[in-house]
Amino acid sequence: MNSKALGLGGRRRAQAFMVLGTGSDVGKSLITAALCRALARRGIAVAPFKAQNMSLNSAVTPDGKEIGRAQALQAEAAGIAPSADMNPVLLKPSSSEGAQVVLHGERFGTVHAADYRGRNRERFWGAVLESYERLAGAYEAIVLEGAGSPAEINLREGDIVNMAMAHAADARCMLVGDIDRGGVFAAIYGTMALLDASDRARIAGFAINKFRGERSLLEPGIREIERRCERRCFGVVPFLKNLQLDEEDSLSLERRRLGAPWHARRDDDRLRIAVLALPYLSNFTDFESLAAEPSVELRYTDRCDDIANADLAILPGSKSTVADLQWLRERRLDGALQGARSVLGICGGMQMLGRQIEDPHAVEAGGTHAGLALLPLSTVMQREKTTIGVRGELAATGEAIRGYEIHVGTTSYDEQSLPFAQIASEGATSTRRDGARSSDGRVAGTYLHGIFDDDAFRHRYLERLRASLGLGAIADRRFIAREREHSLDEIADLVERELDLDAFFQFER
C-alpha cells in the first residue's frame, strides 16, 4: 500500500481508520498498535489517537507530558515519539465517583463522574479536535482507538471518544469482538443494532479477536452475522500468549490475583515479590517486566501472609495515596510491612513509607496524615503535578538508572538520610537527589516509574536481592526491551496475516 492507495496524494488531512470494540478489554489497544505498525511498514507516516482514555497506567512524553500508556505503545509501534496530542484527555480514577483529568498532557483538575458525563463535551470537545487536527495535518494516516463500547447509548449524547470522533475524523471503522469471553456474535450484532443509522454507516466491518480452536467451526456464525449486519468480517485473530506488551485495562490486573497464600517454607527458589493491590494502584505496568522473569513469582495481594513471607514487598504508585494508606492500615498490612524482608516504595508508595503526608490544598483528603515511618522523609501534596523523564545513578552502587516521574507532592528528606539515586532530568546536566533508603538497605523508596524496564538494571537488582537471601544466581533471564519489539512485530504479523487489511484500508467510493 502507498499514499496514493490510501487516497492521501495531495491531501492535507490524514486518512482516518478507527478500531471500536464491543466492550472493554476486547483487544482494541493492541489491534490499534498492530495497524499502526502495519501502515508504517507500508511507508505510511502514521500516528495513533485516542480522544479520551480512562486508565491508571500512564506514560511521559519526551517533553514531559502525560498520556495513556497504550498510546505511547502505539506510537512506538508506528516508529514515532509519543505526544500529548495522541491522547488529549486522560482520566485517572481517584475515587469511586471521581477522576483526575489530564488535558493536553497536564493536570486539569478533579471532576465528579456525573458532572463529567454531563459536561465533558462542552469542556473538552474543542481540545480534542484541536489535538486531532494537529496530528491529521502532520501525518498521512491516523489510527483512532475507541473506548469501551460505542453502543453505550446512555453516554452517546456526551460522547467524545467513539462515534462522535469517528464522524469528526471521517474515519473508516472496524468493530472488534472478543470471542474468548463468550457471546461474541451477540455482542457484534447487539452493538450494530443499538447504533443509529449514521453511526452504523461508519462501521465498515468487524473482526473477531482472541480465538482458540478450529476456524471452520466459526464459519456458520460469521456468515450469519455478515448477513444480519450487512457488514463483512475482516478476519479472525488467534489468541496470542506471552506478548511482552503493556496491558492497560484494570480487568487484566484482576486476573493476576491468584495463588494460595505464601508461607515461610519455599516450594522453589524463585524470588517472591508481593505488590500491594491498592484500591487506587496506578502504573502497575512498572512490574510487568519483573513478573515476566522466570526467576520471579510476582503477585498482587492484600494478604498479610503474602507480605510477611515475600522476599520483596512493593508499595506501588497510587492515585489516592491517603485513601490507600488508610486502606492498608485497616487490613493490618502496615504491620506485615514492618516485618517484611525488603520493602520498596514507588511514587505514592514511597510517600506512604515516610513519616507524614500533608495535604494543605486538599488535593486528596486535606489535613495531615501519619505515614508508616519506615523512611526518614515527609511529603507535602501540591496542586501542580511533576511529569518528566530522568536518568542517573543508583546511589548505593553507581549503576545507571532511568525512568520517569509522575507525581503530585514534594518530598523532604532528613539530613542524615541516604538517597536512593542521583538523577537529572532528560537533557539537563545538574543532578538532584531522588528517594531514600534505610541504612541496612532493607527499605527503599523512589519517585521513579519504569526503572525495571531496563534489562541490565532489573537483572542486577534481582541478583543483589537473591544474594542477600542466600539464593543462587539467576539461571534464566528475560530481555524485555528486545522481546517488546519482537512482540510488536509478532502482533502486526498476525493481524496482517489474519485480517484483510487491503479491504479495510480502502474507502468505498
C-alpha positions as CSV (number, residue, x, y, z in Angstrom):
1,M,0.0,0.0,0.0
2,N,1.2,3.5,-0.7
3,S,0.0,7.0,0.0
4,K,-1.9,7.1,-3.3
5,A,-3.7,3.9,-2.5
6,L,-4.8,5.5,0.8
7,G,-6.2,8.4,-1.2
8,L,-3.7,10.6,0.5
9,G,-1.9,12.1,-2.5
10,G,-2.1,15.8,-2.2
11,R,-4.4,15.6,0.8
12,R,-3.6,17.9,3.7
13,R,-5.6,16.0,6.2
14,A,-4.7,12.4,7.1
15,Q,-6.8,9.4,6.2
16,A,-8.5,8.1,9.4
17,F,-9.1,4.5,10.5
18,M,-10.7,3.5,13.7
19,V,-10.8,0.5,16.0
20,L,-14.0,0.2,18.0
21,G,-14.8,-2.6,20.4
22,T,-17.9,-4.5,21.7
23,G,-16.7,-3.7,25.2
24,S,-13.7,-3.1,27.4
25,D,-10.6,-5.4,27.2
26,V,-11.5,-6.9,23.9
27,G,-8.1,-6.0,22.5
28,K,-8.6,-2.6,20.9
29,S,-5.3,-1.2,22.1
30,L,-3.2,-4.0,20.6
31,I,-5.1,-4.2,17.4
32,T,-4.6,-0.4,17.1
33,A,-0.9,-0.9,17.7
34,A,-0.8,-3.6,15.1
35,L,-2.5,-1.4,12.5
36,C,0.0,1.4,13.2
37,R,2.9,-0.9,12.6
38,A,1.3,-2.4,9.5
39,L,0.9,1.1,8.0
40,A,4.4,2.1,9.0
41,R,5.7,-1.0,7.2
42,R,4.0,0.2,4.1
43,G,5.8,3.5,4.3
44,I,2.9,5.5,5.6
45,A,3.5,8.2,8.1
46,V,1.0,7.1,10.8
47,A,0.1,8.2,14.3
48,P,-2.3,6.8,16.9
49,F,-5.1,8.8,18.6
50,K,-7.5,8.2,21.4
51,A,-9.6,11.2,22.3
52,Q,-10.3,10.2,25.9
53,N,-8.7,7.4,27.8
54,M,-9.5,6.2,31.3
55,S,-6.5,4.4,32.8
56,L,-4.3,4.3,35.9
57,N,-1.4,3.5,33.7
58,S,0.3,6.4,32.0
59,A,3.5,7.4,30.3
60,V,5.5,10.6,30.0
61,T,6.3,12.0,26.6
62,P,9.8,13.4,25.7
63,D,8.6,16.9,26.5
64,G,7.2,15.9,29.9
65,K,3.5,15.5,29.1
66,E,1.4,12.7,30.5
67,I,-0.7,10.4,28.2
68,G,-2.2,6.9,28.4
69,R,0.4,4.2,28.2
70,A,-1.4,2.4,25.4
71,Q,-0.9,5.5,23.1
72,A,2.8,5.5,24.0
73,L,3.0,1.9,22.9
74,Q,1.0,2.6,19.7
75,A,3.4,5.4,18.9
76,E,6.3,3.0,19.4
77,A,4.6,0.6,17.0
78,A,4.3,3.5,14.5
79,G,8.0,4.3,14.9
80,I,7.4,7.8,16.3
81,A,7.8,9.6,19.6
82,P,4.7,9.9,21.7
83,S,3.0,13.3,22.1
84,A,0.2,14.7,24.2
85,D,-1.9,15.2,21.1
86,M,-2.3,11.4,20.8
87,N,-4.4,11.3,24.0
88,P,-5.7,14.8,24.7
89,V,-8.0,13.7,27.6
90,L,-6.7,11.2,30.2
91,L,-9.0,10.3,33.1
92,K,-7.3,8.8,36.2
93,P,-9.8,7.5,38.7
94,S,-9.0,8.9,42.1
95,S,-12.2,7.7,44.0
96,S,-15.2,5.6,43.4
97,E,-17.0,8.6,42.0
98,G,-14.4,11.0,40.7
99,A,-11.3,11.2,38.5
100,Q,-8.3,13.4,37.9
101,V,-8.4,14.9,34.4
102,V,-5.2,15.3,32.4
103,L,-5.7,17.7,29.5
104,H,-3.2,18.0,26.7
105,G,-0.7,16.2,29.0
106,E,-1.1,18.4,32.0
107,R,-3.3,18.2,35.1
108,F,-6.6,20.0,34.6
109,G,-8.4,19.1,37.9
110,T,-10.6,16.5,39.5
111,V,-14.1,16.0,38.4
112,H,-17.1,14.1,39.7
113,A,-18.2,11.3,37.4
114,A,-21.8,12.6,37.0
115,D,-20.6,16.1,36.3
116,Y,-18.0,14.9,33.8
117,R,-20.6,12.9,31.9
118,G,-22.9,15.9,31.7
119,R,-20.3,18.4,30.7
120,N,-17.4,16.6,29.1
121,R,-18.3,17.5,25.5
122,E,-18.8,21.2,26.5
123,R,-15.4,21.3,28.3
124,F,-13.2,19.1,26.2
125,W,-14.5,18.6,22.7
126,G,-12.7,21.6,21.4
127,A,-9.4,20.5,22.9
128,V,-9.9,17.0,21.4
129,L,-10.5,18.4,17.9
130,E,-7.5,20.7,18.3
131,S,-5.2,17.8,19.0
132,Y,-6.6,15.7,16.3
133,E,-6.3,18.4,13.6
134,R,-2.6,18.9,14.6
135,L,-1.9,15.2,14.1
136,A,-4.0,15.0,11.0
137,G,-2.0,17.8,9.4
138,A,1.3,16.2,10.3
139,Y,0.7,12.6,9.3
140,E,-0.7,10.7,6.3
141,A,-2.8,8.3,8.4
142,I,-4.3,8.3,11.9
143,V,-5.4,5.1,13.6
144,L,-8.0,6.0,16.2
145,E,-9.0,3.9,19.2
146,G,-12.4,3.9,20.8
147,A,-13.2,3.4,24.4
148,G,-15.4,0.7,25.9
149,S,-18.3,0.2,23.5
150,P,-19.8,2.7,21.1
151,A,-23.3,1.2,21.9
152,E,-23.4,2.6,25.4
153,I,-26.5,4.6,24.5
154,N,-26.7,6.2,27.9
155,L,-23.5,8.0,27.1
156,R,-23.9,8.8,23.4
157,E,-25.1,12.4,23.9
158,G,-21.8,13.4,25.6
159,D,-19.6,11.1,23.6
160,I,-16.2,12.5,22.5
161,V,-14.3,9.3,22.0
162,N,-16.3,6.8,20.0
163,M,-18.8,7.7,17.2
164,A,-18.6,11.4,17.6
165,M,-14.8,11.2,17.0
166,A,-15.4,8.8,14.1
167,H,-17.6,11.4,12.4
168,A,-15.2,14.2,13.1
169,A,-12.3,12.4,11.7
170,D,-14.3,10.9,8.8
171,A,-13.0,7.5,9.9
172,R,-13.5,4.1,8.4
173,C,-14.2,1.9,11.4
174,M,-13.6,-1.8,12.3
175,L,-15.6,-3.3,15.2
176,V,-13.7,-5.8,17.3
177,G,-15.3,-8.5,19.4
178,D,-13.6,-10.8,21.9
179,I,-14.6,-14.5,21.5
180,D,-12.5,-15.6,24.5
181,R,-15.1,-14.2,26.9
182,G,-18.0,-15.7,25.1
183,G,-21.1,-14.3,23.3
184,V,-19.1,-12.6,20.5
185,F,-21.8,-12.9,17.9
186,A,-24.5,-11.4,20.2
187,A,-22.0,-8.7,21.1
188,I,-21.3,-7.7,17.5
189,Y,-25.0,-7.9,16.4
190,G,-26.2,-6.1,19.6
191,T,-23.6,-3.3,19.1
192,M,-24.7,-2.8,15.5
193,A,-28.4,-2.9,16.4
194,L,-28.0,-0.2,19.1
195,L,-26.2,2.3,16.9
196,D,-28.3,4.8,15.0
197,A,-28.2,4.8,11.2
198,S,-25.5,7.4,10.8
199,D,-23.2,5.8,13.3
200,R,-23.8,2.3,11.8
201,A,-22.8,3.6,8.4
202,R,-19.3,4.3,9.8
203,I,-18.7,0.6,10.5
204,A,-17.0,-1.0,7.5
205,G,-16.9,-4.5,9.0
206,F,-16.0,-6.5,12.1
207,A,-13.2,-8.7,13.3
208,I,-13.1,-11.5,15.9
209,N,-10.2,-11.4,18.4
210,K,-8.6,-13.9,20.8
211,F,-9.8,-17.1,19.0
212,R,-8.7,-20.5,20.2
213,G,-9.8,-23.6,18.2
214,E,-10.8,-24.7,14.8
215,R,-11.6,-21.8,12.5
216,S,-14.1,-23.8,10.4
217,L,-16.4,-24.1,13.4
218,L,-16.9,-20.3,13.3
219,E,-17.9,-20.0,9.7
220,P,-21.6,-20.5,10.1
221,G,-21.8,-17.9,12.7
222,I,-19.7,-15.5,10.8
223,R,-21.8,-15.9,7.6
224,E,-25.0,-15.3,9.6
225,I,-23.7,-12.1,11.3
226,E,-22.4,-10.8,8.0
227,R,-25.9,-11.4,6.6
228,R,-27.7,-9.8,9.6
229,C,-25.4,-6.8,10.0
230,E,-24.8,-6.4,6.2
231,R,-21.1,-6.0,7.0
232,R,-18.2,-8.2,6.1
233,C,-15.9,-10.0,8.6
234,F,-12.3,-8.7,8.0
235,G,-11.0,-11.9,9.7
236,V,-10.3,-13.8,12.9
237,V,-7.3,-13.1,15.1
238,P,-6.0,-16.1,17.1
239,F,-5.3,-15.8,20.8
240,L,-1.6,-14.8,21.4
241,K,0.1,-15.8,24.7
242,N,3.0,-14.1,26.4
243,L,3.1,-10.9,24.5
244,Q,5.6,-8.6,26.2
245,L,3.4,-5.6,25.8
246,D,1.7,-3.3,28.3
247,E,-1.8,-4.1,29.4
248,E,-3.9,-1.1,30.2
249,D,-7.2,-2.2,31.4
250,S,-7.8,-3.0,35.1
251,L,-9.5,-6.2,34.1
252,S,-6.2,-7.6,33.1
253,L,-4.9,-6.9,36.7
254,E,-7.8,-8.6,38.3
255,R,-6.9,-11.9,36.5
256,R,-3.5,-11.9,38.3
257,R,-4.7,-12.1,41.9
258,L,-4.1,-15.9,42.1
259,G,-2.5,-18.5,44.2
260,A,-2.6,-19.8,47.7
261,P,-1.1,-17.6,50.5
262,W,2.7,-17.8,50.8
263,H,4.2,-19.5,53.8
264,A,7.6,-19.4,55.3
265,R,8.7,-22.6,53.6
266,R,9.6,-22.3,49.9
267,D,8.4,-24.5,47.2
268,D,11.2,-23.4,44.8
269,D,14.0,-20.8,44.6
270,R,12.1,-18.2,42.7
271,L,12.0,-14.7,44.3
272,R,8.7,-13.9,45.8
273,I,7.6,-10.4,45.0
274,A,4.4,-9.1,46.5
275,V,2.8,-5.9,45.1
276,L,0.2,-4.5,47.4
277,A,-3.1,-4.5,45.5
278,L,-4.1,-1.0,46.5
279,P,-7.6,0.1,45.5
280,Y,-6.2,3.1,43.6
281,L,-3.0,1.4,42.4
282,S,-1.5,3.2,39.4
283,N,1.1,2.3,36.8
284,F,1.0,-1.4,37.5
285,T,3.0,-1.7,34.2
286,D,6.0,-0.8,36.4
287,F,6.1,-4.5,37.4
288,E,5.3,-6.3,34.1
289,S,8.9,-6.9,33.3
290,L,9.6,-8.3,36.9
291,A,6.6,-10.6,36.5
292,A,7.9,-11.9,33.2
293,E,11.2,-13.1,34.7
294,P,11.3,-16.9,35.2
295,S,13.2,-16.4,38.4
296,V,10.4,-14.4,39.9
297,E,6.9,-15.2,41.3
298,L,5.1,-11.9,41.4
299,R,1.6,-11.4,42.7
300,Y,-0.8,-8.5,43.5
301,T,-2.1,-9.2,47.0
302,D,-3.8,-7.8,50.1
303,R,-3.0,-10.7,52.4
304,C,-0.7,-10.3,55.4
305,D,0.9,-13.7,54.9
306,D,2.0,-12.8,51.4
307,I,3.6,-9.6,52.6
308,A,5.3,-11.2,55.6
309,N,6.7,-14.1,53.6
310,A,7.7,-12.2,50.5
311,D,11.3,-11.6,49.6
312,L,10.3,-8.1,48.4
313,A,7.2,-6.2,49.2
314,I,6.4,-3.3,46.8
315,L,4.2,-0.4,47.7
316,P,3.3,0.8,44.2
317,G,2.1,4.2,42.9
318,S,-1.4,5.4,43.9
319,K,-3.9,7.7,42.5
320,S,-5.2,8.4,46.0
321,T,-2.3,8.0,48.4
322,V,-4.1,8.9,51.6
323,A,-7.0,6.7,50.9
324,D,-4.8,3.8,50.1
325,L,-2.7,4.4,53.2
326,Q,-5.9,4.2,55.3
327,W,-6.9,1.0,53.4
328,L,-3.7,-0.9,54.1
329,R,-3.9,0.1,57.8
330,E,-7.5,-1.2,58.0
331,R,-6.2,-4.6,56.7
332,R,-3.2,-4.5,59.1
333,L,-0.8,-4.6,56.2
334,D,1.2,-1.9,57.9
335,G,2.3,-4.5,60.5
336,A,3.2,-7.0,57.8
337,L,5.3,-4.4,56.1
338,Q,7.2,-3.7,59.3
339,G,8.4,-7.3,59.4
340,A,8.9,-7.8,55.6
341,R,12.4,-8.9,54.4
342,S,12.7,-6.0,51.9
343,V,10.4,-3.1,51.1
344,L,10.4,-0.9,48.0
345,G,8.0,2.1,47.7
346,I,7.5,3.7,44.3
347,C,6.0,7.2,43.9
348,G,2.9,7.3,46.2
349,G,4.2,4.1,47.8
350,M,7.4,6.0,48.9
351,Q,5.2,8.8,50.3
352,M,3.4,6.3,52.4
353,L,6.7,4.9,53.8
354,G,7.6,8.3,55.2
355,R,6.7,10.0,58.5
356,Q,3.8,12.0,57.3
357,I,1.8,13.3,54.3
358,E,0.5,16.9,54.4
359,D,-2.3,18.0,52.1
360,P,-2.8,21.7,52.7
361,H,-4.6,22.3,49.4
362,A,-7.0,19.3,49.8
363,V,-5.5,17.7,46.6
364,E,-6.8,14.4,48.0
365,A,-8.3,14.4,51.5
366,G,-6.8,17.5,53.1
367,G,-5.1,17.6,56.5
368,T,-2.0,15.8,57.8
369,H,-1.7,12.1,57.9
370,A,0.8,9.8,59.7
371,G,2.8,7.6,57.4
372,L,4.4,4.2,58.1
373,A,7.6,5.8,59.4
374,L,9.8,3.3,57.6
375,L,11.8,6.0,55.9
376,P,13.0,9.5,57.2
377,L,11.0,11.6,54.8
378,S,7.9,13.8,54.7
379,T,5.7,14.8,51.8
380,V,3.5,17.9,51.1
381,M,0.9,17.5,48.4
382,Q,1.0,20.2,45.7
383,R,-1.6,21.5,43.2
384,E,0.8,21.0,40.3
385,K,1.9,17.7,39.0
386,T,5.5,16.7,38.1
387,T,5.9,14.7,34.9
388,I,9.4,14.3,33.5
389,G,11.8,11.7,32.2
390,V,15.0,11.3,34.2
391,R,18.3,9.4,34.2
392,G,21.1,9.0,36.7
393,E,22.8,6.6,39.0
394,L,21.7,4.3,41.9
395,A,23.3,5.9,44.9
396,A,24.4,2.6,46.6
397,T,26.1,1.1,43.5
398,G,26.7,3.8,41.0
399,E,24.9,1.8,38.3
400,A,22.9,3.6,35.6
401,I,19.2,4.1,36.2
402,R,16.5,5.7,34.1
403,G,12.7,6.2,34.4
404,Y,10.1,8.9,34.6
405,E,8.3,10.8,37.3
406,I,4.5,11.3,37.5
407,H,3.5,12.6,40.9
408,V,1.8,15.3,43.0
409,G,3.8,16.3,46.0
410,T,7.2,17.4,47.1
411,T,9.2,15.3,49.5
412,S,11.8,16.5,52.0
413,Y,14.4,14.1,53.5
414,D,16.2,14.2,56.8
415,E,19.8,15.4,56.5
416,Q,21.3,12.1,57.6
417,S,19.1,10.0,55.3
418,L,20.6,8.1,52.4
419,P,19.4,8.8,48.8
420,F,18.0,6.1,46.5
421,A,19.5,7.7,43.4
422,Q,21.2,10.8,42.0
423,I,19.2,11.9,38.9
424,A,19.0,14.5,36.2
425,S,16.1,15.5,34.0
426,E,16.4,14.4,30.4
427,G,18.6,17.0,28.7
428,A,19.8,18.6,31.9
429,T,23.3,18.4,33.4
430,S,22.8,19.2,37.0
431,T,21.8,16.3,39.3
432,R,19.4,16.1,42.2
433,R,18.5,13.6,44.8
434,D,15.7,11.0,44.4
435,G,14.2,8.9,47.2
436,A,15.7,7.4,50.3
437,R,16.9,4.1,51.7
438,S,17.4,2.8,55.2
439,S,21.0,2.3,56.5
440,D,20.6,-1.5,56.3
441,G,19.2,-1.4,52.8
442,R,16.0,-3.2,53.8
443,V,13.6,-0.3,53.0
444,A,13.9,2.0,50.0
445,G,11.7,4.5,48.1
446,T,11.9,6.3,44.8
447,Y,9.7,8.6,42.7
448,L,10.9,6.8,39.5
449,H,8.5,4.7,37.5
450,G,9.7,2.3,34.8
451,I,13.1,1.5,36.4
452,F,12.6,-2.2,35.9
453,D,12.0,-1.9,32.2
454,D,15.8,-1.6,31.7
455,D,17.1,-5.2,31.3
456,A,20.5,-4.6,32.8
457,F,19.2,-2.8,35.8
458,R,16.5,-5.3,36.5
459,H,18.9,-8.3,36.3
460,R,21.4,-6.7,38.6
461,Y,18.7,-5.7,41.1
462,L,17.3,-9.2,41.2
463,E,20.8,-10.7,41.5
464,R,21.6,-8.5,44.6
465,L,18.3,-9.4,46.2
466,R,18.9,-13.1,45.6
467,A,22.4,-12.9,47.0
468,S,21.1,-11.1,50.2
469,L,18.8,-14.1,50.7
470,G,21.4,-16.8,50.1
471,L,19.8,-17.8,46.8
472,G,21.8,-18.9,43.8
473,A,22.4,-16.9,40.6
474,I,19.7,-16.4,38.0
475,A,19.7,-19.3,35.5
476,D,17.2,-17.9,33.0
477,R,16.7,-14.2,32.1
478,R,14.3,-12.3,30.0
479,F,15.4,-9.4,27.7
480,I,12.3,-7.4,27.7
481,A,13.4,-4.5,25.5
482,R,14.3,-6.9,22.7
483,E,11.2,-9.0,23.3
484,R,8.9,-6.0,23.3
485,E,10.0,-5.1,19.8
486,H,9.6,-8.7,18.7
487,S,6.1,-8.7,20.3
488,L,5.1,-5.6,18.3
489,D,6.2,-7.3,15.1
490,E,4.5,-10.6,16.1
491,I,1.1,-9.0,16.7
492,A,1.5,-6.9,13.5
493,D,2.5,-10.1,11.5
494,L,-0.6,-11.9,12.9
495,V,-3.0,-9.1,12.2
496,E,-1.6,-8.6,8.7
497,R,-1.9,-12.4,8.0
498,E,-5.4,-12.9,9.5
499,L,-7.2,-9.7,8.6
500,D,-7.9,-8.4,5.2
501,L,-6.2,-5.1,5.7
502,D,-6.3,-4.2,2.0
503,A,-10.1,-4.3,2.3
504,F,-10.1,-2.2,5.5
505,F,-7.5,0.4,4.4
506,Q,-9.7,1.5,1.5
507,F,-12.7,3.8,1.2
508,E,-15.7,2.7,-0.8
509,R,-16.3,5.3,-3.4
